[in-house]
Amino acid sequence: MRTAAILLLCILGAALFCTVSCNSSSGPDNCCFKFFPGTLSASRVRSFILTDDRCPKPGVVFVTRRNFNICVEKNATWVQEVLQTLVN
């Protein structure tokens, strides 16, 4: 009986340790998994955030003047033009 209780305690401790260590992982905070299919004019975009290099798909998050976050493909021609407008 005592051995079973110690074994159960060890299993619960290991499960708790795994839960705590997984919550402190340092993965990317913002990735794009679906991209906006249309285009946006530079006048509608207030700012942008580049997604992390560790994300599965390279993307850009455009923040619109109405505070909407829109994921777009980083390599699209129109996205590059909007980025150039915002940087200049």
Backbone torsions as a table, in degrees:
resi	resn	phi	psi	omega
1	MET	NA	-43.1	-178.6
2	ARG	-67.1	-37.0	179.3
3	THR	-65.6	-40.6	179.2
4	ALA	-64.8	-38.0	179.0
5	ALA	-67.2	-40.5	178.8
6	ILE	-66.6	-41.6	178.2
7	LEU	-62.2	-43.5	177.5
8	LEU	-62.0	-41.2	178.0
9	LEU	-63.3	-40.3	178.2
10	CYS	-65.3	-40.6	179.5
11	ILE	-65.9	-42.6	177.5
12	LEU	-64.6	-39.2	177.2
13	GLY	-62.9	-42.3	179.0
14	ALA	-65.3	-40.3	178.7
15	ALA	-64.7	-40.9	178.3
16	LEU	-65.1	-41.8	178.5
17	PHE	-62.6	-42.4	179.0
18	CYS	-63.2	-40.0	179.8
19	THR	-64.5	-43.8	-179.3
20	VAL	-67.8	-43.0	-177.8
21	SER	-69.9	-30.9	177.9
22	CYS	-71.7	-32.9	-179.9
23	ASN	-71.5	-20.2	-178.4
24	SER	-100.1	17.8	179.8
25	SER	-68.9	154.7	-176.3
26	SER	-113.1	72.3	176.7
27	GLY	-93.9	175.7	179.3
28	PRO	-67.3	144.7	-177.1
29	ASP	-84.2	-37.4	-177.1
30	ASN	-132.9	113.4	176.4
31	CYS	-122.7	154.3	175.9
32	CYS	-104.1	125.3	177.9
33	PHE	-110.0	-21.9	173.4
34	LYS	-130.6	139.8	-177.8
35	PHE	-109.8	146.8	175.8
36	PHE	-62.6	126.8	-174.7
37	PRO	-78.6	-19.6	-176.3
38	GLY	-95.4	-157.4	176.9
39	THR	-125.3	159.2	176.5
40	LEU	-127.0	144.6	174.7
41	SER	-83.7	154.6	-178.3
42	ALA	-63.0	-26.3	-179.4
43	SER	-69.7	-20.1	179.2
44	ARG	-89.2	-11.6	-175.4
45	VAL	-101.2	127.5	179.5
46	ARG	-90.5	-43.6	-179.3
47	SER	-156.1	-179.9	-179.6
48	PHE	-146.7	158.7	176.2
49	ILE	-132.9	127.3	175.4
50	LEU	-80.5	137.5	178.4
51	THR	-73.4	160.4	-177.6
52	ASP	-66.5	149.9	178.8
53	ASP	-66.1	-19.8	-179.7
54	ARG	-82.6	-4.3	178.4
55	CYS	-71.0	150.2	-177.9
56	PRO	-68.0	-28.4	179.1
57	LYS	-126.7	130.0	177.2
58	PRO	-69.5	133.4	-178.1
59	GLY	-151.8	174.2	176.6
60	VAL	-131.6	137.4	175.4
61	VAL	-102.9	112.2	175.7
62	PHE	-86.8	132.8	174.2
63	VAL	-102.7	117.8	-176.0
64	THR	-82.1	172.5	178.6
65	ARG	-64.2	-23.1	176.9
66	ARG	-95.3	15.7	177.4
67	ASN	64.4	35.2	171.1
68	PHE	-94.4	138.5	174.3
69	ASN	-97.2	123.1	-176.9
70	ILE	-124.9	121.0	177.6
71	CYS	-82.6	131.5	178.3
72	VAL	-133.9	157.8	179.9
73	GLU	-71.6	129.8	-175.4
74	LYS	-64.5	-34.7	-173.3
75	ASN	-89.2	-0.5	179.6
76	ALA	-67.9	142.8	-177.1
77	THR	-60.1	-45.4	-177.4
78	TRP	-66.1	-31.4	178.3
79	VAL	-67.3	-42.7	178.4
80	GLN	-62.1	-37.9	178.3
81	GLU	-66.5	-41.7	178.9
82	VAL	-66.4	-40.7	178.3
83	LEU	-61.3	-41.9	178.3
84	GLN	-63.2	-38.5	178.4
85	THR	-65.1	-41.8	-178.4
86	LEU	-70.7	-35.6	-178.7
87	VAL	-71.7	-36.4	-177.8
88	ASN	-80.8	NA	NA
